[in-house]
Amino acid sequence: MRWLVRGVVRLAGAFVLASVALVALLRFVDPPFTSLMGIRAAEAALAGRHVVVRRRWVGLDAVSPALIRSVIASEDARFFTHWGIDVEAARQAAAYNARHRGRRLRGASTITMQCARSVFLWPARSWPRKVMETYFALLLETLWGKRRILEVYLNVAEWGDGVYGVEAAAELYFGVPAARLDARTAALLAAALPSPRRSNPSAPSAGLAARAAAIEARAVGVRLEPLAERAALAREPERLLRSRAP
């Protein structure tokens, strides 16, 4: 029994050291590949499908503030006030799921948790994944900070079959770089995030359009000052876009 306990402790210690080292490295190095990309590639290979991967990394300053506001409004309204886990959202989701007895389940994943899941874990719901997701979310908040979390998330988020990151999504669906997304196109992209492979932001269904309209209205109240290493990110989208216009 002692040998078993020592073995488990050593394995746990090795995992913690390796995970901390990896997260610390990715604070400065952009992830060239993510676990989600690997999973999608394996699924396509098993199904005999060829999927063209679209992805191009951009810094957060090259993303329209309208898109940043829309994603925060849609995915994690308390992003700037929690440490990776939104306790209030989790409580509300638990109460909602209890009322509906397992039907129409509501999640409480923060942007930080979704980033951790996309980069390090797997998409299928399970308690082991949720525990690991929480662990990595706390690591990201500690070692990366909000700005880096948003930058990585927006560059690895799935926006369609083989479409990863906001730059590829903006170019594919609207023919513009991420820096030139306006409030409406930004809201449409944010609205597609929960079901990216079943949504087409450039030709939205009635449901997707309605969700985008609601996101656009909420995004107006999202303040980006906590991200502003430069004053440009705190400006209104139109002023920033004009400053970048050729």
N, C-alpha and C positions, 0 to 999 in steps of 0.2 A: 504493500500500500504506500509506504514511504517513497519507493522508487517511482510509483505512478504519479504521486503528487509532485515530486521533484521534476519529473518529465513534463507535466502539464504546466508547471510554473515556468520552466525554461522555454517551452514553446510560446507561452503567452508573452514572456519578456522579449523573445526574439521578434514576435509579431509587432509588438509595440515599438521596438526600436526601428524595425524596417519600415513600418508605416509612417512614423514620425520623420524619418530620413527622406522618404519618398515625397511626403507632403511638403517638407521644407525645400526640397529640390524644385518642385513644381511651382513654388512661390516665385522663382526666377526664370524657370525654363517652361516654355509653352508646351503642353502635352502634345506630342506628335500623333498620338493614338489614344483611344479610350476603350474601356471595356464594352461600352454600348456599341461602338463601331465594330468591334470583334464579334459580338453576338449577332448583330445584323448581317455581317458578312457570312457567318456560319449558317444562319437561317437561309440566306439567299442561295448559298452553295448546296445545301441539302434539298432545296426546292428546285434546283436546276435553273435559277434565274441569274441573269447578269445585271448588276446594278452599278450605274455610273455614280461614283462618289464625288459630290461637289462640296468643297470646303476651302476657305481661305481665311487665315487668321488676321484679325485687325485689333488694334488697341482700342481701349474704351473711348479715347478721345476721337476716334474715327467712327463712332456710333452716334446716330442722332439722339439727342436727349429725349425726343418724343418716344423713341423706342424703349429707352431705359425706363422712362416714367410708365409707359404702358405695361411693360413686363412686371414691374414692381406692383402696380395697381392690380394686375390680373393674378399674379402668382403668390405675392407675399407682401401685403400692405404694411406689415410691421417689420419689414426687413431691417431697417436701421435701428430698431429698438430691442431686438432679441439677440441671443448668442448662439444662433444656429437652430434653436428649437423654440417654436412659438407655443408656449404652454397654454395660452388662452385659446388659440385655434385648435389645439389638440383636445382640450376640454369640450369645446363646441362640437367638434367632429364626433367625439365619443357619444355625446348626448344625442346628436342627430342619428347616428348609426343605431343606437339603442332603440330610438323611437321607430325606426324603419325596419328593425329586426333583420339586419343583414342585406336588405334590398337598397339599391341606389347608394352604395357606400360613399362616404365623403372622407377624403384624406386631409392631412394637416401638414404636408411636407412644405418646408420653407425652400426658398431659392438655394440656400446653403445645402440643404439635404438633397435637393435635386441635382445640384452640382456634384456632390459626393457620389451619388448613385450613378450618374452618367460617366464619371471619370474612373471610379474605382470598383463599382459593384455591378449588380444585374437588375433588370427591370421587374422581374416577377415578384409579387407580394408574398412576404413570409416574415415570421418573427425574427429569424436569424438575420435577414437582410435589414430589417428595421433597426435592430440593435447595432449592426455594423454601420448603418447609415447615420445613426445618432453619434456614434463614436467619431466617424470621419468628419461629420459636421462640426463637432466641437474642435477638432484639430484644425479645420479650415479657418474657423473664426479666430483661433488663437494664433496661427502661423501665417495666414494670408491677409486677413482683414477684408472689409466690405468691398473695397474697390477691386481687388484681385478676384474675389469670389464672383462678382458680377462680370468681370471681363472674361474669365474662363467659362462661366456658365453660358454667356451669350455666344461664345465661340464653339462650344461643343453641343449645344442644345440641338435636338433633332427637329427639323422643320419639313420633313417629307422623306420619301424613300431615297436614301443615300444623300440627303441634304443636311449638312451639319454647319451650324453657325449662322449668325445673322447676316454676314456679308453674302454668303452663297444664297441664302433665302431671299434677301432683298433683290439681288441681281436676277434670280430665277423668276420670282413672282411679279416683280415690278420694274425690272430693267434699270435699277438705280443702285448705287452703292449704299451701304448702311447709313452713311453720313447724311444722305438726302431723303431719308424716309420722313414723310410728314405725319401729322397726328393720326390721320385716317389709316394710311398704310401700316403705320406702326401698331395701331390697335388691332388691325386684321391679323398681323403676324403674331401678336401676343395672344389673340383669341384662338389661334390654331395650335398653341403649345400643348394643351391637354390631349389632343388627338392628332398629332402632326401628320400621320400617314393616311388619315382619312379626311383631311381638310385641305382646301385649296384657297389660300387667301386672295388670289387674283380673280377667282370666280366663286365667291362665297355663297354658301347656302343661306337661306333665310335665318336659320338658327345662328350660324357663324356671324352673319352681318349684325344681328341683334346683340350678340355677345360683344362684338367689337364696338358697337355704339356705346354700350354700358361701360366698357373699359376706357374708351376715349373720354367719357364724362368724368370718370374717377381719376384718370391720369392727371387732370388739370391740377389737382390738389397735392400731387407728389412733389416734394421738394428734394433737390439734388445737392444741396449745399454740403452734406456730409461727404460727398465724393469729390468735391472740387479741389483738386491739387492746383488747378489753374482756374481762373475766374470764368473761363469759357463754358465749363460744364454747368454753371449755375445760371447761365443766360437762357432766355427763351429759345426754343428750337429755330424760329424764323431768323433771329439775329445771328445764331451760330451758322445756319446754312448760308446766309448772305455773306458772312465773312469767309466762307469756303468756296463760294461760287467763283468759277473761272473768270 
